[in-house]
Amino acid sequence: MNNYRLSTSNLNLEILDSEEKDKLININPRVGHLRDGRIIDILSNKIIYQAESSIYKILDPEGNILIVQTLTEAAKIIGVNIKTLSSKLNEEMLDSDELMISIKKFKVKRIGVFYRNKLNNMD
């Protein structure tokens, strides 16, 4: 056998008491999830950019729909700097599910992949 098995036979486990369980269950969240898949630090009210759960829907000038996984891919397809696309998405995205931003004859929308309506009231 190896040491990386998911077995508890050789481990001394500490059991949580009910007070510790209650603390864990009722703890206030540190992050909130926005509709477009971005994650925000609740205490500082700042976006955590390394932890996105988004995809990007791109409508090209010919009317083709492209779906890409990263902002980098989207920026490359459109032919703009990633910071330009990011700031435009951050500034101009409205709460409507149908609106897309326009940039260089393309339309772009950030879509939250794991968004659940009214999660943490951050939408």
The 8 nearest C-alpha neighbors of each residue, nearest first, counted from 0:
[[1, 2, 4, 3, 6, 5, 9, 8],
 [2, 0, 3, 4, 5, 6, 9, 8],
 [1, 3, 4, 0, 5, 6, 9, 7],
 [4, 2, 1, 5, 6, 0, 7, 9],
 [5, 3, 6, 2, 1, 0, 7, 8],
 [6, 4, 3, 7, 2, 8, 1, 9],
 [5, 7, 4, 8, 9, 10, 3, 2],
 [8, 6, 10, 9, 5, 12, 11, 4],
 [7, 9, 6, 10, 11, 5, 12, 4],
 [10, 8, 7, 11, 6, 12, 2, 5],
 [11, 9, 7, 8, 12, 6, 13, 5],
 [10, 12, 13, 9, 7, 8, 14, 6],
 [13, 11, 10, 14, 7, 9, 15, 8],
 [14, 12, 15, 11, 16, 10, 7, 19],
 [13, 15, 12, 16, 17, 19, 11, 20],
 [16, 14, 19, 20, 13, 17, 18, 12],
 [15, 17, 19, 18, 20, 14, 21, 13],
 [16, 18, 20, 19, 21, 15, 22, 14],
 [19, 17, 21, 20, 16, 22, 15, 23],
 [20, 18, 22, 21, 16, 17, 15, 23],
 [19, 21, 17, 23, 22, 18, 24, 15],
 [20, 22, 24, 18, 19, 23, 25, 17],
 [23, 21, 19, 25, 20, 24, 26, 18],
 [24, 22, 20, 26, 21, 25, 19, 18],
 [23, 25, 21, 22, 26, 20, 19, 27],
 [26, 24, 22, 23, 21, 27, 20, 28],
 [27, 25, 23, 22, 24, 28, 21, 29],
 [26, 28, 25, 29, 24, 23, 30, 22],
 [29, 27, 30, 26, 31, 41, 119, 25],
 [28, 30, 41, 40, 27, 42, 31, 39],
 [31, 29, 40, 41, 39, 28, 38, 32],
 [30, 32, 39, 38, 119, 121, 41, 40],
 [31, 33, 38, 37, 121, 39, 36, 34],
 [32, 34, 122, 37, 35, 36, 121, 38],
 [35, 33, 122, 36, 111, 114, 32, 37],
 [34, 36, 111, 110, 33, 109, 37, 53],
 [111, 37, 35, 53, 52, 33, 34, 51],
 [36, 38, 51, 33, 35, 32, 52, 39],
 [37, 39, 32, 47, 31, 46, 33, 51],
 [40, 38, 46, 31, 30, 45, 47, 41],
 [39, 41, 30, 44, 45, 42, 43, 29],
 [40, 42, 44, 30, 29, 43, 39, 31],
 [41, 43, 40, 44, 29, 30, 45, 39],
 [42, 44, 45, 40, 41, 39, 46, 29],
 [45, 43, 41, 40, 42, 39, 46, 30],
 [46, 44, 43, 40, 39, 47, 41, 42],
 [45, 47, 39, 38, 48, 40, 44, 37],
 [48, 46, 38, 39, 49, 50, 45, 40],
 [47, 49, 50, 46, 51, 37, 38, 39],
 [50, 48, 47, 51, 38, 46, 37, 52],
 [49, 51, 48, 47, 38, 52, 37, 36],
 [52, 50, 37, 53, 36, 49, 48, 38],
 [53, 51, 36, 112, 111, 37, 113, 50],
 [54, 52, 111, 36, 112, 110, 51, 109],
 [53, 55, 68, 110, 67, 109, 69, 111],
 [56, 54, 109, 67, 66, 108, 110, 68],
 [55, 57, 66, 108, 107, 65, 109, 67],
 [58, 56, 107, 65, 64, 106, 59, 66],
 [57, 59, 64, 106, 63, 105, 62, 65],
 [58, 60, 105, 62, 63, 61, 57, 64],
 [61, 59, 62, 104, 105, 58, 63, 106],
 [62, 60, 59, 63, 58, 64, 105, 104],
 [63, 61, 59, 60, 58, 64, 105, 57],
 [64, 62, 59, 58, 61, 65, 60, 57],
 [65, 63, 58, 57, 62, 59, 66, 56],
 [64, 66, 57, 56, 58, 63, 67, 59],
 [65, 67, 56, 55, 57, 64, 54, 68],
 [68, 66, 55, 54, 69, 72, 73, 65],
 [67, 69, 54, 55, 66, 53, 70, 72],
 [70, 68, 71, 72, 67, 54, 73, 55],
 [69, 71, 73, 72, 74, 81, 55, 68],
 [70, 72, 74, 69, 73, 81, 75, 80],
 [73, 71, 75, 69, 70, 74, 76, 67],
 [72, 74, 70, 76, 75, 71, 77, 67],
 [75, 73, 71, 77, 79, 81, 72, 76],
 [74, 76, 78, 72, 73, 77, 71, 79],
 [77, 75, 73, 74, 78, 72, 79, 71],
 [76, 78, 74, 75, 79, 73, 105, 103],
 [79, 77, 75, 76, 74, 80, 103, 73],
 [80, 78, 74, 77, 81, 75, 83, 84],
 [79, 81, 83, 82, 74, 84, 78, 75],
 [80, 82, 84, 74, 83, 71, 85, 79],
 [83, 81, 85, 80, 84, 86, 79, 87],
 [84, 82, 80, 86, 81, 85, 87, 79],
 [85, 83, 87, 81, 82, 86, 88, 74],
 [86, 84, 82, 88, 87, 83, 81, 89],
 [85, 87, 89, 83, 88, 84, 90, 82],
 [86, 88, 84, 90, 89, 85, 91, 83],
 [89, 87, 85, 86, 91, 92, 90, 84],
 [88, 90, 86, 87, 91, 92, 85, 84],
 [91, 89, 87, 88, 86, 92, 85, 93],
 [90, 92, 88, 87, 89, 93, 100, 86],
 [93, 91, 88, 89, 90, 94, 100, 99],
 [94, 92, 95, 91, 98, 96, 90, 99],
 [93, 95, 96, 92, 122, 34, 98, 97],
 [96, 94, 97, 93, 98, 92, 99, 34],
 [95, 97, 98, 94, 93, 99, 110, 108],
 [96, 98, 95, 99, 108, 94, 93, 92],
 [99, 97, 95, 96, 100, 93, 92, 108],
 [98, 100, 108, 107, 106, 101, 97, 92],
 [99, 101, 107, 106, 108, 102, 91, 88],
 [102, 100, 106, 105, 104, 107, 99, 103],
 [101, 103, 105, 104, 106, 100, 107, 77],
 [102, 104, 105, 101, 77, 78, 106, 79],
 [105, 103, 102, 60, 101, 106, 59, 77],
 [106, 104, 59, 102, 103, 101, 58, 60],
 [105, 107, 101, 58, 100, 99, 57, 102],
 [108, 106, 57, 99, 100, 56, 58, 105],
 [107, 109, 99, 56, 55, 110, 100, 57],
 [110, 108, 55, 35, 54, 53, 56, 111],
 [111, 109, 35, 54, 53, 55, 112, 36],
 [36, 110, 112, 35, 53, 114, 34, 113],
 [111, 113, 53, 52, 114, 36, 110, 54],
 [112, 114, 111, 115, 52, 36, 53, 32],
 [115, 113, 111, 112, 34, 36, 116, 32],
 [114, 116, 118, 117, 113, 34, 32, 111],
 [115, 117, 118, 114, 122, 34, 120, 119],
 [118, 116, 120, 119, 122, 115, 121, 114],
 [119, 117, 120, 116, 115, 121, 32, 122],
 [118, 120, 121, 31, 117, 32, 122, 28],
 [119, 121, 117, 118, 122, 31, 116, 32],
 [122, 120, 119, 33, 31, 32, 118, 117],
 [121, 33, 34, 120, 117, 118, 32, 116]]
